[in-house]
């Protein structure tokens, strides 16, 4: 779907009109009501349409307007309509018209008193519509015509400056789409090598420097944790590093984002139940978010130095697979007793985090991972869990989550060597990779903290409940959400570019 910015509504477009709470028509809606001889108002009354935020009312072939359909869109209280609210309204437009109209136009003419400037409102509405309209139909060969997306063009009318405001948002949407695509593709299509190839093709043309470590290089460097996870799979592992520097200063201290990229997770020898195992194609959602964020930041030419690192493996149970009870030596030199091979993501991250810190010496590190089922039990699918060793970093990430819609909820994190850490102490190694059943997300975060260098501000985001949704949301269809891309982009914009 293409977004346009026109001076008037095209003759072939479905007309989208905004109505505020308590049936307060926008100037464009009032004009349409007058042209239709009051049909808009009568339809609103008959349907008890009051302009409640997100409510829609479709009017077919209204007289006097020469259009197949008009869509009334509830704005709610105009003064409370912020950027995120307009994104959700854009999602409503896409949901209502995606299968029905080839072109549509939202008329902002004469609107004022909004929570944001009309140009920003229109830009974010367009973003929301694009996000909600995204689908992955590559393998659906029997869709009937009425099941296929029809909306090809969405115009924003009467909002001068919206095109410029939308330009960087469009690049962020591209990053979200890359993440969704990676998460949605099946594991026979996206595995470590093909993940690297697809991401490289997306980010290198934008000026992102890409470095890839293969299995032999990681073995020479001592990636014992990551390679232990990968040794049961016929698919060789990879470590993908991406760097974007938009500061103009080669010595700028980078901010590091690290993503878990288990392209399929059977659990290894500690094998998962068969029911629902197909979902484990999205166990690389953290790596997908990091890759998508790098695409977004480079696409909009962010004035920041950012490094994204993805540890990419497949966790399979063949005759050479890692066994429960094995001891591996991490890149950091610390040893790990592997009690449960299904607690593999923290092993992948342990080496990726330690290596990336040594290579780039960042002041701030944020990792994203579909790490534990326990976080879903705690928070459901609305919030990702956040663990942080620095209060200021935590507050900044929480704010970025609220602004972007990728919301976080802070969880407890103990000090190194404290009571929570002792739950993962091993009798024969420096640590074991799981603790007791209780507090599973916390002990996973504590494990990762052992690989964070002293003085580094660090946050771990457990996004297991948010990368894939069984139900459609305001700005995503059922399936992959792209969670994390907009969060990272907002964090960078607010705190590295400000």
N, C-alpha and C positions, 0 to 999 in steps of 0.2 A: 504494500500500500504506500503510495506516494502522498506526501503532505505538501500542499500549496498555500500560497498567501496571496489572495486576490482582493481587488477593490470592490468587487460585487459578486453576488451569488450566480454561479453558472446556471444556464437554463435547464441543463439535464441533471442537476444535483438535487438530492433529497435535502430539504431545508431543516436545520437543527436550530431551535429557538430556546433561549433560556428563560425560565420563569422562577422568580424568587419565592421564598416562603410566603404563605398567605396569598398565593395567586398574583404576585406582583410581576406583571409582564415586562420584559425588556423592551426598549424602544423598537427593536426589530420585530418582536412578537406582537406589539401593539399595531404596527404597520400591517403585518400579515393578517391580524384579526380584522382590521378595517377593510382590507382588500377582499377578504373572504365573506364580508357581510356579517361578521360576528360569529362565524363558524368555529373559530379557534376557542373563543370564550365559552360557547355552548358545549363544545366537546369537553372542555375542562370541567365545567359544572356537572355534566352528565357522568363523568368518570370520577368525580370528587378529587380531581387533581389539584393539589394545593401548592405545588412547588417544593415539596419536601426534598431534601438533598438526595440526589441519585435516582429519584423517581422518573419514570419515562411514560409518555403517552404518544402513541403513534396514530396519526390521522391520515387516512388514505384518500387521495384525490380530492383535496378540499377545493371548493369552488373559488374561482377568481384568482387562483395562484398559479395555475398551469403546471402543477407538479404532481408526481405520483404519490408522494408522501411528505408529511411534515412530522418531525419528531420533537416533541416538547420535552425538555430536560430540566428537572428540578435542581435549582441552584442552592436551596437552603437559604440561610441568612447571608446576604452578600458580603457583609463586613467580616464574616468568619471564614470566607472561602479563600484559603491559602493555596500555595502551589500544589501541595499534596492533594488537596481536595479537588483541584481542577484536573489532576492526573486521574483520579478516580472517576470524575465525570467523563473524561475522555474514554476511559474503559467502558463506561455505560454506552457511549455512542457506538463504539466498535461492536460491543455485544449485541446491540439492537439492530445494527445495519449491515454487519459483515456478510450475511448470507442473502441480503435483500436488495441492496442498491449498489450500483457500480460507482457512483459518485455521491458525495455529500458535502455540505458546507455548513459550518457553524458561524452564525452571524452575531458578532460582538458589537455591532454598530450602536453607538450612543450609550454603551454600558459604563457605569461609574460607581464609585462607592464600594468597590470590591476590596477584599483583604490584600490583594496584590494589584499591580498595574495591569491594565488590559492586555498589553503585549506579553507580559509574563504569564498571565492567565491563559491566553491563547496558546502560547508555546508549550506550557505544561499539559494543557488539555490534549494537544496534538501528541505529545510524548505518551500520555496514558493510553490514547487510542492505538498508537503503534504497538505498545507493549501488549495490550489486550488482544490485538489482532493476530499476533504471531502464532503460527501453527507449524507443526512438523508432519507434513502429509507425504513425505518422500516414499514411504512404503505402502501407502493406501491406494491400491490400484483399482478398486471397485466403487469408489465414491460416485454417487449419482450427482447430476448437475446441481440440484437444489441443496446438496450437502457441501458443495465446494465454496470457498470464500469468493465473494463477488465484488467486494468493495476495493476498488483500485485507486481511488483518489479522495482525499479529505482536505478541503480548503478551509482556512481560517480567514474570515472576512471581517473588515472593520476594526482591525487591531494593528495600527501602524507600529512597526518595530518588532512585531512578533517573529518575523523571519530570522532576524539577527539573534533574537533570544533563543530560538529553536535550534540554531546551528550546532552549538556544543551539546545540547540535549540529544540530538540525533546521533552524535558519536557515542554517547553513553548508551543509547539504545542498541547500537551496533555491538557494543561489548556485552550487553545483556543477552542479545541473540546468540552470540558466539558461545557463551556459557550454557545457555539452554540447549543449543544444538549438541554440544559435547555431552551434556548430561542425558539427553534423550536418546542419542544413538546407542544401539545395542553393543554388547561387548565384543562381538565378532567384527564390528566395524571400528570402534574406538578402543584401542589398547595402547600401551605406552608408546610404541613407535608411531602409530597413526595419529595419536594425540599430538605428538611433537610436530608431525608434518602439517596437520591442519592448523595448529596454532602459529607455527612459523609462517605459513602462507598468509595468515591474517595480520600479523603484527610487524613482520620485517618491512613490508612496503611503507609502513607508517614511520619508520626510523627507529624501531626498537632493536637493540643489539641482542642477539640470541646466542646462547652457549648451551651445548648439550653434552652431558657425560654419558658414555655408554657403560655397559656392564664391566668391561675390563678396566676402564678408568676408575670406576667406583671401587672395584676390588683393590686396585693399587693404592687408593686413598684410604681404605679401611672402613668402607660403609657396611660394616657387619650387620647392623640392624636392618637396614633396607634390603640388602641382598638376601638375608635370611628369609624375609617374607617372600621374595621373588623366586626362590630356588625351586619351588614346586611347579612352576609354570613354564610352558613352552614359549611363552612370550617374554622376551628379554626386557629388563627394566631400563628406565631412562631417568635422568635428572635434567629438567629443563629450567634454565635461568634466562630471564629477560630483563633488560635494563633500559629505562627511559630517563633521559636527563634533559629537561626543558629549562634548566636554570641558566645555561650559558657558562656555568662554573664547573669544571671537571673535578674540582676538589670538594664540591658540596657533599655534605654527609647524607647518604641515602637513607630512605625509609624502606624497610624490608617487609614484604608480604610473602608468606609461605603457605602452600596449599597441599593438602593430602590428596593424592591421585591414585587411589586403588581402583583401577578400571573395571575390575570385577572381583568380588569378595565372596568366596565360598565358605570362608572361615578356616580354610586349610585343613589340617588333620583334626582340629577342633571344629568339625564341619557344622554348618548351620542346618536347621530344618529345611526340607525341600520347599515347603509352602512359603511362597513369597520371596524365594531366593532371587527370582528374576529382578527384583527391585535393586539388587546390589550392583547393577550397572551404574547407578548414580553414586556409588561410594567414592567417586572422584569429584564430587561437587565442590569441594574446597579448591582443588586445582583448577577446575573450570572457572570458578569465580575469580581467582587470581589472574588467569589468562584473559578473561573478559575485561577485567579492570585495567590490565595493561593496554589492551586494545582501545578502551575508552579514553584513557589518559593520553595516550599517544595521538589518538584521533583528534582530540580537541586541543592538542599541544599544551598540556598542563605544564605550568612553570614550577616543576618540582623534579627532584631526582628520586626515582622509585625503582626498586628491584623486586621482581616477582620470581619465586622459585617453586617448582612443582616436582614433588617426588612421585614417580610414576611406576607402579608395579601391578601385577595381577596375582592374587592370592589363591593358589590352587593346591589340591591334595594328591600329588603323584608320589611315586616311590622315592623321589629325592626331596620331598617336602620337609620343611622344618618340623621337628617333633616337640610336643610339650615336654619341658624339662631341659631342652637344649640351652646352652649358654653362648651368647654372642658378644662380640666386642664392638662397641659403637665407634663412630668416627672420632668422638670426643675422648676415647680411651676408656670410658666407663663400661662395665660389663653388665649384661642383662640376662637374667634367667627367664626364659620364655615359658610361662605357665600355661598360657592360653594362646594358641596361634590365631584365634579370632580377634585378639586385641592387637591387630597388626598395624593399624593406622598410626599409633603412637610410636611404633618402631620406625616406620617410614619417616615420620616427622622428626624424630630424634636426630637422625643423620642429616636430613635436609637443613634443619635449624642450625646445627653445630657447624656444618660446612659453610653455609651462607653467612653466618656471623663472622667466621674467620676470613672469608673472602672479601666482604664489603664493610665490615666494622660499623654497622648501623647503630644509631642511638635508640631507635624504636623498631620493634619487631611485632608484627601481628600475624598469627597463623589462623587459617580457616580450615575446618575439617568436619566431615560427617563422622564424628568420632565415637559417640556412644548412644545406644538405645536408651540409656538412663536419662539423658537430657530430654528425650521425647516424653518419658513418663513424668518428668518434673514440669515441663513447660508446654507440652503439647506441640502444636504446629504453628503457633502465632509468633513466638519469640525464639531467637537463638540464645544459647547460654554464653555468657562472657565471664572469663576469669582473667584478672589483671593484677600485676604486681605494682601498679602505680595508679593512684587515684585520679590524677589529672588526665592521664591517657584514657582511663575508664570513662570519665565524664565526657571527654571529647568523642569517644566512640558511641556512647549512649546518645549524645546529641545528633551525631551523624545518622544513627539508626532512626531516630524519630523524624528527621528531616527527609530521609530517603524512603521511608517505609520499610526498610530492612531492620526491624526492631530487635533490640538486645535486652537481656535481663541479666544483671550482674549476679554471679554466684560466689560462694566462699572460696578463698585460696589461702592456704597456710604458708608459713615461712619455710624456706629450705631447712630440712632437718627437723621440722616440727612434727606434731602428732599425726597429721595427715600423711606426711612423707613416710613415717615409720610403718604405715600400712602397706607400703610396697617395698619394704626392706626384704632382702633375700638372705637365706642362710648360707648360700654358696657363691653368691655374686654381689655386686654393688647394689643391685635392685632386681625386682621381678616386674613383669609387665602388667600385672593386675593386682588389685587389692581384694578386699572382701566384697560381697554383693552390695552392701550398703555404701552409698556415696560414690557410685561408680564413675560419674562424670568428674567428681572432685579429684579422686585418686588418679584419673587419667590426666587431668590438668597438672597435678603435682608431679607426675612422671615427666611430663614435658618440661616443667620448670627446672628440672635437674640439668637440662641441656641449654639453659639460658645463661649467658655470661653475666657476671656481676656488673652492676651499673647499667645494664641494658633495660630500657622500659619495654615491657612485653605484655601482650594480651593474646589469649587463646579464645577463639570463637568456635563453639561446638554447634554446628549448623545442621545436625542430623535431621531435625524436624522441619526444616524450612526450605530445603533445596527442591523438594518434590511434594506436590500437593494432590490429594485425591479429589479435591473439589476446586472449581475455578474461583479465582479471587478478583478483586477490582481491576487489577492490571495484569493478570495472567490467566491463561486457560488451565484446565487440568493438566498436571504433569510438571515439567521443569519450570522453576520460577526465575532462575538466574540470581538467586539470593546472594548478596555479597558484593556484586559489581557496583551497584549504586551506593552502597554503604562505603566502600573504599573510595569511590570517586568523590563523595560528599566530604569524607574525612580529609582527603588530600586538598580539596578546594578550600575548605574552611580553615585548615591548620598548617598546611605546607605552602599554600599559595597566598594566603591572606597577608 
